Amino acid sequence: MAKKKFQNTGSGPSQRQLRVGELIRRRLSEVLAQGEIHDPELNRISITVAEVRASPDLKNAIAFVMPLGGLNAPEALEALNRNRGELRHALSKGMSLKHTPQLRFILDDTFDRMDETRRLFSQEDVQRDIAATNEDDDET
């Protein structure tokens, strides 16, 4: 049975994966900020690269991205995917990796999840449960 490319074995990513992911994230952010890609639609969008995860073999990377303010996210994702070859080429020029990974772009939903978590914690019944738990901890 073949393993999935990004399967988590429980021990998390290696130091090498983390280093390569961060290197790609910084370079990709730089390329996008400086408008190095020849696509006016992509260059007019300010895109945040929140995280890049490299596969264990470093041949593939997933970039978690979000346009500034979350506006026009589907269009930004489409523009990034349309220019993934040129982006990969631009990355290879600024990095000292033997092979530049294939890129895949996914919208970063971290802020949406944080907002949902805040909303849940602000609910009256959740606040009551938290207070009850804190009281139980104080008694022990």
Contacts in CASP RR format, 6 or more apart in sequence:
PFRMAT RR
TARGET T0000
AUTHOR 0000-0000-0000
METHOD contacts of the structure
MODEL  1
MAKKKFQNTGSGPSQRQLRVGELIRRRLSEVLAQGEIHDPELNRISITVA
EVRASPDLKNAIAFVMPLGGLNAPEALEALNRNRGELRHALSKGMSLKHT
PQLRFILDDTFDRMDETRRLFSQEDVQRDIAATNEDDDET
5 55 0 8 1.000
5 57 0 8 1.000
5 60 0 8 1.000
6 53 0 8 1.000
6 55 0 8 1.000
6 60 0 8 1.000
6 62 0 8 1.000
13 53 0 8 1.000
13 54 0 8 1.000
13 56 0 8 1.000
14 56 0 8 1.000
16 58 0 8 1.000
17 53 0 8 1.000
17 54 0 8 1.000
17 55 0 8 1.000
17 56 0 8 1.000
17 58 0 8 1.000
20 54 0 8 1.000
20 58 0 8 1.000
20 61 0 8 1.000
20 97 0 8 1.000
20 101 0 8 1.000
21 51 0 8 1.000
21 52 0 8 1.000
21 53 0 8 1.000
21 54 0 8 1.000
21 61 0 8 1.000
22 52 0 8 1.000
23 95 0 8 1.000
23 97 0 8 1.000
24 52 0 8 1.000
24 54 0 8 1.000
24 61 0 8 1.000
24 63 0 8 1.000
24 91 0 8 1.000
24 95 0 8 1.000
24 101 0 8 1.000
25 49 0 8 1.000
25 51 0 8 1.000
25 52 0 8 1.000
25 63 0 8 1.000
27 91 0 8 1.000
27 94 0 8 1.000
27 95 0 8 1.000
28 49 0 8 1.000
28 52 0 8 1.000
28 63 0 8 1.000
28 87 0 8 1.000
28 91 0 8 1.000
28 103 0 8 1.000
29 48 0 8 1.000
29 49 0 8 1.000
31 37 0 8 1.000
31 87 0 8 1.000
31 90 0 8 1.000
31 91 0 8 1.000
32 42 0 8 1.000
32 47 0 8 1.000
32 49 0 8 1.000
33 46 0 8 1.000
35 42 0 8 1.000
35 43 0 8 1.000
36 90 0 8 1.000
37 43 0 8 1.000
37 83 0 8 1.000
37 86 0 8 1.000
37 87 0 8 1.000
37 90 0 8 1.000
38 86 0 8 1.000
39 79 0 8 1.000
39 82 0 8 1.000
39 83 0 8 1.000
39 86 0 8 1.000
41 75 0 8 1.000
41 79 0 8 1.000
42 76 0 8 1.000
42 79 0 8 1.000
42 80 0 8 1.000
42 82 0 8 1.000
42 83 0 8 1.000
45 67 0 8 1.000
45 68 0 8 1.000
45 72 0 8 1.000
45 75 0 8 1.000
45 76 0 8 1.000
45 79 0 8 1.000
46 67 0 8 1.000
46 68 0 8 1.000
47 65 0 8 1.000
47 66 0 8 1.000
47 67 0 8 1.000
47 68 0 8 1.000
47 76 0 8 1.000
47 80 0 8 1.000
48 65 0 8 1.000
48 66 0 8 1.000
48 67 0 8 1.000
48 68 0 8 1.000
48 108 0 8 1.000
49 63 0 8 1.000
49 64 0 8 1.000
49 65 0 8 1.000
50 64 0 8 1.000
50 65 0 8 1.000
50 66 0 8 1.000
50 108 0 8 1.000
50 110 0 8 1.000
51 63 0 8 1.000
51 64 0 8 1.000
51 108 0 8 1.000
52 61 0 8 1.000
52 62 0 8 1.000
52 63 0 8 1.000
52 64 0 8 1.000
53 61 0 8 1.000
53 62 0 8 1.000
53 64 0 8 1.000
54 60 0 8 1.000
54 61 0 8 1.000
54 101 0 8 1.000
55 61 0 8 1.000
55 101 0 8 1.000
58 97 0 8 1.000
58 99 0 8 1.000
58 101 0 8 1.000
59 99 0 8 1.000
59 101 0 8 1.000
59 102 0 8 1.000
60 101 0 8 1.000
60 102 0 8 1.000
60 104 0 8 1.000
61 101 0 8 1.000
61 102 0 8 1.000
61 103 0 8 1.000
61 104 0 8 1.000
62 104 0 8 1.000
62 105 0 8 1.000
62 106 0 8 1.000
63 80 0 8 1.000
63 103 0 8 1.000
63 104 0 8 1.000
63 105 0 8 1.000
63 106 0 8 1.000
64 106 0 8 1.000
64 107 0 8 1.000
64 108 0 8 1.000
64 110 0 8 1.000
65 76 0 8 1.000
65 77 0 8 1.000
65 80 0 8 1.000
65 105 0 8 1.000
65 106 0 8 1.000
65 107 0 8 1.000
65 108 0 8 1.000
66 73 0 8 1.000
66 107 0 8 1.000
66 108 0 8 1.000
66 111 0 8 1.000
67 73 0 8 1.000
67 76 0 8 1.000
73 107 0 8 1.000
77 105 0 8 1.000
77 106 0 8 1.000
77 107 0 8 1.000
80 87 0 8 1.000
80 105 0 8 1.000
81 105 0 8 1.000
84 102 0 8 1.000
84 103 0 8 1.000
84 104 0 8 1.000
84 105 0 8 1.000
85 103 0 8 1.000
87 103 0 8 1.000
88 100 0 8 1.000
88 101 0 8 1.000
88 102 0 8 1.000
88 103 0 8 1.000
89 100 0 8 1.000
91 100 0 8 1.000
91 103 0 8 1.000
92 100 0 8 1.000
120 126 0 8 1.000
121 127 0 8 1.000
121 130 0 8 1.000
END
